[in-house]
Amino acid sequence: MKNKSQTLGHIIALFQSNERVEQLHLDPQGIMGDKHYGKDQNRSLLITAKHSYDMAQEREIALQTGDLGENILVDFNPYSLKPGTQLQMGESIIEITQMSTLCKSLTALDSRLPKLLKHDRGIFAKVIKAGVINSTDPVIIINR
């Protein structure tokens, strides 16, 4: 039995090679023009929740959106989504592949970040269907 699609929330911001953009163009290799394009399909997109920035702010750690290295910042907490979950964003369909690993570059922002965001930095995804994602698109779960 197929699950009905459901809107989980919306995109807040998009980033390509650490620069904020209004659109991302995706194909099976990842984000076209991004510095990670074609390197590891299972880690071609990093989705981060506003929740992660809120956690840092509660600890008085000053971060700007994009500082966590995300490609897609969303207004809901996606960290409980299991690998294999598919999401539609704009014309594209992506599939969750794994939780994000902590990057040691986070310590350059604040030495407390790796421990604070151990399970809340983001989730990786791969592209299932190519297309354009806009910075105002909803995020729709299409299977669990």
N, CA and C of each residue as an Amber inpcrd file, in Angstrom:
protein
   432
   0.8380000  -1.1810000   0.0000000   0.0000000   0.0000000   0.0000000
   0.8850000   1.2470000   0.0000000   0.6200000   2.1790000  -0.8960000
   1.4080000   3.3910000  -1.0150000   0.9150000   4.4550000  -0.0410000
   1.8760000   5.1550000   0.5880000   1.5190000   6.2670000   1.4590000
   1.1330000   7.4640000   0.6160000   0.1960000   8.2660000   1.1270000
  -0.1560000   9.5100000   0.4580000   0.9710000  10.5130000   0.6680000
   1.1280000  11.4190000  -0.3020000   2.1330000  12.4530000  -0.1350000
   1.6530000  13.4480000   0.9220000   2.6210000  14.0820000   1.5840000
   2.3140000  14.9900000   2.6760000   3.3650000  16.0890000   2.7070000
   2.9250000  17.3300000   2.8440000   3.8670000  18.4330000   2.9540000
   4.4520000  18.4490000   4.3570000   5.7820000  18.4000000   4.4280000
   6.4680000  18.4200000   5.7150000   6.8000000  19.8340000   6.1660000
   7.0270000  20.7040000   5.2100000   7.4250000  22.0750000   5.4990000
   7.9020000  22.7440000   4.2320000   8.7340000  23.7550000   4.4080000
   9.2010000  24.5290000   3.2560000  10.7070000  24.7650000   3.3200000
  11.2440000  25.0660000   2.1680000  12.6430000  25.4530000   2.0480000
  12.7690000  26.8920000   2.5450000  13.8020000  27.1450000   3.3270000
  14.0930000  28.5020000   3.7980000  15.1680000  29.1390000   2.9200000
  16.1950000  28.3490000   2.5760000  17.3180000  28.8820000   1.7900000
  18.0060000  27.7510000   1.0400000  18.6480000  28.1120000  -0.0680000
  19.4140000  27.1770000  -0.8900000  20.8460000  27.6890000  -1.0180000
  21.7990000  26.7360000  -1.0650000  23.2120000  27.0960000  -1.1750000
  23.8940000  26.1950000  -2.2000000  24.7010000  26.8190000  -3.0310000
  25.5160000  26.0990000  -4.0160000  26.9500000  26.5370000  -3.7950000
  27.8160000  25.5850000  -3.4590000  29.2220000  25.9020000  -3.1550000
  29.3230000  27.0390000  -2.1350000  28.5340000  26.9420000  -1.0790000
  28.5230000  27.8890000   0.0480000  27.9780000  29.2750000  -0.2740000
  27.4020000  29.4560000  -1.4500000  26.7960000  30.7430000  -1.7840000
  25.2840000  30.5830000  -1.8600000  24.5860000  31.5310000  -1.2610000
  23.1270000  31.4830000  -1.2730000  22.6120000  31.7680000  -2.6800000
  21.6710000  30.9330000  -3.1260000  21.0990000  31.0560000  -4.4650000
  19.5800000  30.9370000  -4.3790000  18.9030000  31.3170000  -5.4300000
  17.4440000  31.2160000  -5.4740000  16.9740000  29.8770000  -6.0440000
  17.8500000  29.2060000  -6.8080000  17.5070000  27.9240000  -7.4320000
  18.7020000  26.9890000  -7.3910000  18.3760000  25.6900000  -7.3280000
  19.3790000  24.6510000  -7.5400000  18.9290000  23.8150000  -8.7300000
  19.8510000  23.4970000  -9.6120000  19.5780000  22.6370000 -10.7590000
  20.2120000  21.2830000 -10.4530000  19.3660000  20.2610000 -10.3340000
  19.8300000  18.9340000  -9.9420000  19.7730000  17.9490000 -11.0950000
  20.7560000  17.0550000 -11.1280000  20.7080000  15.8840000 -11.9970000
  21.2540000  14.7160000 -11.1770000  21.3220000  13.5040000 -11.7120000
  21.7560000  12.3570000 -10.9030000  23.1500000  12.4790000 -10.2820000
  23.9700000  13.4030000 -10.7610000  25.3090000  13.6070000 -10.1930000
  25.3080000  14.6060000  -9.0310000  24.1610000  15.2570000  -8.7820000
  24.0640000  16.2270000  -7.6920000  23.6100000  17.5890000  -8.1670000
  24.1910000  18.6200000  -7.5480000  23.8460000  20.0060000  -7.8700000
  24.7860000  20.4840000  -8.9690000  24.2290000  20.7830000 -10.1290000
  25.0600000  21.2330000 -11.2440000  25.7790000  22.5210000 -10.8640000
  27.0980000  22.5460000 -11.0650000  27.9050000  23.7190000 -10.7560000
  28.4180000  23.7680000  -9.3250000  28.0080000  22.8170000  -8.4750000
  28.4510000  22.8040000  -7.0810000  29.8460000  22.1730000  -6.9770000
  30.5880000  22.5590000  -5.9560000  31.9490000  22.0270000  -5.7810000
  31.9670000  20.5280000  -5.5120000  30.8590000  19.9440000  -5.0520000
  30.7950000  18.5080000  -4.7840000  30.1170000  17.7220000  -5.9180000
  29.7960000  18.3990000  -7.0010000  29.0930000  17.7670000  -8.1230000
  29.8680000  16.5560000  -8.6450000  29.1840000  15.4130000  -8.7370000
  29.7530000  14.2080000  -9.3150000  30.7100000  13.4360000  -8.4310000
  30.9100000  13.8600000  -7.1900000  31.8980000  13.2000000  -6.3290000
  31.3460000  11.9900000  -5.5910000  30.2090000  12.1280000  -4.9340000
  29.6070000  11.0260000  -4.1840000  28.1000000  11.1870000  -4.2580000
  27.4670000  10.4200000  -5.1320000  26.0390000  10.5910000  -5.3610000
  25.2110000  10.4480000  -4.0930000  25.6210000   9.5850000  -3.1660000
  24.8550000   9.3920000  -1.9340000  24.9860000  10.5460000  -0.9540000
  25.9210000  11.4460000  -1.2280000  26.1240000  12.6130000  -0.3610000
  26.0760000  13.8960000  -1.1770000  25.2930000  13.8880000  -2.2540000
  25.3010000  15.0400000  -3.1450000  24.5020000  16.2270000  -2.6320000
  23.6210000  16.0150000  -1.6590000  22.8480000  17.1060000  -1.0620000
  22.9180000  16.9920000   0.4560000  23.0970000  18.1230000   1.1340000
  23.0210000  18.1600000   2.5870000  21.8350000  19.0330000   2.9670000
  20.9060000  18.4310000   3.6910000  19.7050000  19.1330000   4.1520000
  19.8740000  19.3970000   5.6450000  19.6910000  20.6330000   6.0440000
  19.8220000  21.0260000   7.4440000  18.5430000  21.7410000   7.8670000
  18.1900000  21.5660000   9.1410000  16.9890000  22.1850000   9.6990000
  17.3280000  23.4940000  10.3990000  16.3990000  24.4210000  10.3620000
  16.5140000  25.6560000  11.1450000  16.7560000  25.3070000  12.6090000
  16.2080000  24.1810000  13.0430000  16.3770000  23.6670000  14.4050000
  17.8530000  23.6280000  14.8140000  18.7420000  23.2700000  13.8990000
  20.1740000  23.1950000  14.2030000  20.7310000  24.5800000  14.5380000
  20.3120000  25.5710000  13.7850000  20.7480000  26.9400000  14.0540000
  20.1490000  27.4500000  15.3600000  18.9020000  27.0680000  15.6350000
  18.2610000  27.4650000  16.8950000  19.0040000  26.8760000  18.0880000
  19.4450000  25.6100000  17.9660000  20.2140000  24.9760000  19.0490000
  21.5040000  25.7450000  19.3200000  22.1810000  26.1460000  18.2620000
  23.4200000  26.9130000  18.4200000  23.1330000  28.2770000  19.0580000
  22.0810000  28.9140000  18.6110000  21.7340000  30.2340000  19.1490000
  21.4080000  30.1510000  20.6410000  20.7310000  29.0680000  21.0590000
  20.4220000  28.8820000  22.4820000  21.6900000  28.7940000  23.3190000
  22.7870000  28.3480000  22.7340000  24.0780000  28.2450000  23.4310000
  24.9610000  29.4720000  23.1550000  24.3350000  30.4970000  22.5550000
  25.0150000  31.7480000  22.2170000  26.1860000  31.5400000  21.2630000
  25.9760000  30.6200000  20.3240000  26.9330000  30.3980000  19.2470000
  26.3830000  31.1210000  18.0230000  27.1070000  32.1040000  17.5590000
  26.6320000  32.9280000  16.4390000  26.9600000  32.2550000  15.1060000
  25.9190000  31.8980000  14.3800000  26.0640000  31.3000000  13.0550000
  25.2000000  32.0480000  12.0630000  25.6610000  32.0880000  10.8270000
  24.8590000  32.5970000   9.7190000  24.3320000  31.3980000   8.9400000
  23.1410000  31.5110000   8.3420000  22.6550000  30.4010000   7.5320000
  23.7070000  30.0920000   6.4690000  23.9250000  28.8070000   6.2590000
  24.9470000  28.3470000   5.3230000  26.2380000  27.9320000   6.0150000
  26.4430000  28.3730000   7.2580000  27.6760000  28.0460000   7.9750000
  27.8400000  26.5510000   8.2290000  26.7410000  25.7970000   8.2740000
  26.8350000  24.3580000   8.5340000  27.0830000  23.5540000   7.2620000
  27.2520000  24.2480000   6.1380000  27.5950000  23.5830000   4.8890000
  26.4200000  22.9920000   4.1370000  25.2160000  23.3750000   4.5470000
  24.0350000  22.8020000   3.9050000  23.8340000  23.3370000   2.4910000
  23.1270000  22.5180000   1.7030000  22.6500000  22.9560000   0.3930000
  21.2110000  23.4220000   0.4970000  20.4610000  22.7820000   1.4090000
  19.0450000  23.0920000   1.5650000  18.7550000  23.2780000   3.0520000
  18.2460000  24.4510000   3.4150000  17.8300000  24.7330000   4.7820000
  16.3080000  24.7060000   4.8160000  15.7550000  23.9060000   5.7420000
  14.2980000  23.7330000   5.8150000  13.7580000  24.2050000   7.1600000
  12.4470000  24.4690000   7.1930000  11.7990000  24.9870000   8.3970000
  11.1950000  23.9020000   9.2880000  11.5430000  22.6520000   9.0560000
  11.0740000  21.5370000   9.8830000  12.2760000  20.6660000  10.2190000
  12.1050000  19.7570000  11.1750000  13.2120000  18.8900000  11.5720000
  13.1270000  17.5640000  10.8020000  14.0450000  17.3430000   9.8410000
  14.0000000  16.1320000   9.0180000  14.8610000  14.9870000   9.5500000
  15.4730000  15.1510000  10.7240000  16.5010000  14.2160000  11.1580000
  15.9870000  12.8340000  11.5270000  14.6860000  12.6810000  11.6600000
  14.1490000  11.3500000  11.9470000  13.7690000  10.5880000  10.6690000
  13.9320000  11.2350000   9.5080000  13.6270000  10.5540000   8.2530000
  14.6380000   9.4360000   8.0150000  14.1480000   8.3000000   7.6380000
  14.9870000   7.1110000   7.4470000  15.5910000   7.0830000   6.0440000
  16.7750000   6.4630000   5.8910000  17.3180000   6.2630000   4.5440000
  16.2880000   5.5490000   3.6680000  16.1870000   6.0000000   2.4290000
  15.1970000   5.4580000   1.5030000  13.9590000   6.3320000   1.3860000
  13.7530000   7.2350000   2.3430000  12.6180000   8.1610000   2.2760000
  12.8170000   9.1000000   1.0930000  11.7810000   9.2620000   0.2970000
  11.8660000  10.1540000  -0.8550000  11.0630000  11.4250000  -0.6220000
  11.6570000  12.5370000  -1.0550000  11.0590000  13.8560000  -0.9080000
  10.9950000  14.5380000  -2.2570000   9.9140000  15.2600000  -2.4790000
   9.8170000  16.0900000  -3.6730000  10.0430000  17.5360000  -3.2590000
  10.9300000  18.1920000  -3.9870000  11.1990000  19.6190000  -3.8260000
  11.1970000  20.1960000  -5.2260000  10.2650000  21.0570000  -5.5070000
  10.1670000  21.5960000  -6.8560000   9.9490000  20.4710000  -7.8480000
  10.7130000  20.4860000  -8.9320000  10.5950000  19.4500000  -9.9650000
  11.3520000  18.1790000  -9.6060000  12.1990000  18.2610000  -8.6030000
  13.1270000  17.1760000  -8.2920000  12.6050000  16.2410000  -7.2080000
  13.0560000  14.9980000  -7.2730000  12.8090000  14.0250000  -6.2100000
  14.1730000  13.5890000  -5.6940000  14.3180000  13.6290000  -4.3740000
  15.5660000  13.2070000  -3.7480000  15.2650000  12.0830000  -2.7700000
  16.3110000  11.3250000  -2.4190000  16.1620000  10.2160000  -1.4850000
  17.1830000  10.3570000  -0.3640000  16.7110000  10.2590000   0.8740000
  17.5800000  10.3250000   2.0410000  18.5080000   9.1120000   2.0090000
  19.8160000   9.3590000   2.2280000  20.7770000   8.2620000   2.2070000
  21.4100000   7.9950000   3.5710000  21.6980000   9.0430000   4.3370000
  22.3530000   8.8420000   5.6370000  22.3620000  10.1360000   6.4390000
  22.5830000   9.9990000   7.7430000  22.7940000  11.1630000   8.5980000
  24.1480000  11.7750000   8.2270000  24.2530000  13.0560000   8.4250000
  25.5050000  13.7410000   8.1540000  26.5670000  13.3440000   9.1730000
  27.7680000  13.2430000   8.6810000  28.9020000  13.0650000   9.5810000
  29.3390000  14.4510000  10.0250000  29.9510000  14.5230000  11.1790000
  30.4190000  15.8170000  11.6560000  31.7340000  16.1730000  10.9850000
  31.7920000  17.3800000  10.5450000  32.9740000  17.8780000   9.8460000
  33.8380000  18.6510000  10.8380000  35.1410000  18.3720000  10.8410000
  36.0040000  19.0570000  11.8000000  36.0870000  20.5540000  11.5360000
  35.6520000  20.9900000  10.3560000  35.6590000  22.4320000  10.0860000
  34.6530000  23.1770000  10.9720000  33.7040000  22.4380000  11.5650000
  32.7600000  23.0800000  12.4820000  33.4610000  23.6520000  13.7080000
  34.5670000  23.0440000  14.1230000  35.2900000  23.5590000  15.2840000
  35.8810000  24.9390000  15.0040000  36.1130000  25.2480000  13.7450000
  36.6040000  26.5840000  13.3950000  35.5440000  27.6470000  13.6770000
  34.2730000  27.2450000  13.6140000  33.1810000  28.1720000  13.9220000
  33.0020000  28.3160000  15.4270000  33.0400000  27.1840000  16.1170000
  32.9460000  27.1660000  17.5830000  33.2870000  25.7580000  18.0460000
  34.1500000  25.6560000  19.0260000  34.6080000  24.3360000  19.4870000
  33.4850000  23.4820000  20.0730000  32.3600000  24.0930000  20.4380000
  31.2390000  23.3360000  21.0080000  30.3350000  22.7100000  19.9520000
  30.4320000  23.1560000  18.7160000  29.5030000  22.7040000  17.6690000
  29.5070000  21.1960000  17.4130000  30.6500000  20.5330000  17.2740000
  30.5940000  19.0940000  16.9810000  29.7970000  18.2990000  18.0200000
  30.0050000  18.5810000  19.2840000  29.2670000  17.8610000  20.3200000
  27.7910000  18.2560000  20.3170000  27.5110000  19.5510000  20.1850000
  26.1370000  20.0450000  20.2020000  25.3160000  19.4800000  19.0410000
  25.9070000  19.4270000  17.8580000  25.1710000  19.0200000  16.6550000
  25.4670000  17.5920000  16.2230000  25.9230000  16.7710000  17.1510000
  26.3010000  15.3910000  16.8300000  25.2290000  14.6600000  16.0120000
  23.9700000  14.8220000  16.3710000  22.8730000  14.1630000  15.6480000
  21.9610000  15.1680000  14.9520000  22.3760000  16.4280000  14.8960000
  21.4920000  17.4740000  14.3920000  22.1550000  18.4210000  13.4000000
  23.1680000  17.9540000  12.6740000  23.7890000  18.8280000  11.6780000
  23.0580000  18.7600000  10.3460000  22.5910000  17.5640000   9.9700000
  21.9100000  17.4450000   8.6870000  21.7960000  16.0120000   8.2390000
  21.1750000  15.8540000   7.0840000  21.0370000  14.5460000   6.4590000
  21.4640000  14.6600000   5.0020000  22.0880000  13.5880000   4.5190000
  22.5110000  13.5450000   3.1250000  21.4250000  12.9070000   2.2720000
  21.3970000  13.3100000   1.0090000  20.4290000  12.7660000   0.0660000
  21.0540000  12.6900000  -1.3180000  20.4480000  11.8370000  -2.1520000
  20.8700000  11.7370000  -3.5490000  19.6870000  12.1180000  -4.4360000
  19.9930000  12.4500000  -5.6610000  18.9690000  12.8650000  -6.6220000
  18.3850000  11.6340000  -7.3060000  17.0730000  11.5020000  -7.2660000
  16.3570000  10.4260000  -7.9520000  15.7910000  10.9360000  -9.2710000
  15.2400000  12.1540000  -9.2400000  14.6770000  12.7720000 -10.4540000
  15.2600000  14.1660000 -10.5950000  15.8710000  14.4320000 -11.7400000
  16.4720000  15.7370000 -12.0180000  15.4020000  16.8160000 -12.0830000
  15.8250000  18.0410000 -11.8200000  14.8980000  19.1670000 -11.9110000
  15.4330000  20.3760000 -11.1720000  14.5940000  21.3940000 -11.1150000
  14.9450000  22.6570000 -10.4670000  14.2240000  22.7480000  -9.1280000
  14.9640000  23.1840000  -8.1110000  14.4010000  23.4580000  -6.7920000
  14.4870000  24.9660000  -6.5910000  13.3880000  25.5720000  -6.1470000
  13.3640000  27.0020000  -5.8520000  13.3900000  27.2320000  -4.3460000
  13.8800000  28.3890000  -3.9440000  14.0590000  28.6920000  -2.5230000
  12.7520000  28.8370000  -1.7490000  11.6280000  28.8030000  -2.4370000
  10.3270000  28.9320000  -1.7570000   9.4800000  27.6610000  -1.8650000
  10.0550000  26.5930000  -2.3890000   9.2820000  25.3730000  -2.6260000
   8.9120000  24.6540000  -1.3220000   7.7570000  23.9800000  -1.3340000
   7.4390000  23.0970000  -0.2080000   8.2680000  21.8170000  -0.3180000
   8.3770000  21.1170000   0.8030000   9.0350000  19.8050000   0.8450000
   7.9480000  18.7810000   1.1130000   7.7820000  17.8660000   0.1600000
   6.6930000  16.8960000   0.2180000   7.2770000  15.5060000   0.3410000
   6.8430000  14.7730000   1.3380000   7.2740000  13.3760000   1.4890000
   6.4060000  12.5300000   0.5770000   7.0380000  11.7070000  -0.2770000
   6.2520000  10.9030000  -1.2120000   6.3000000   9.4310000  -0.9060000
   7.2340000   9.0150000  -0.0470000   7.2070000   7.6430000   0.4810000
   8.0210000   7.5920000   1.7500000   7.7620000   6.5900000   2.5570000
   8.5030000   6.4320000   3.8330000   9.1680000   5.0780000   3.8370000
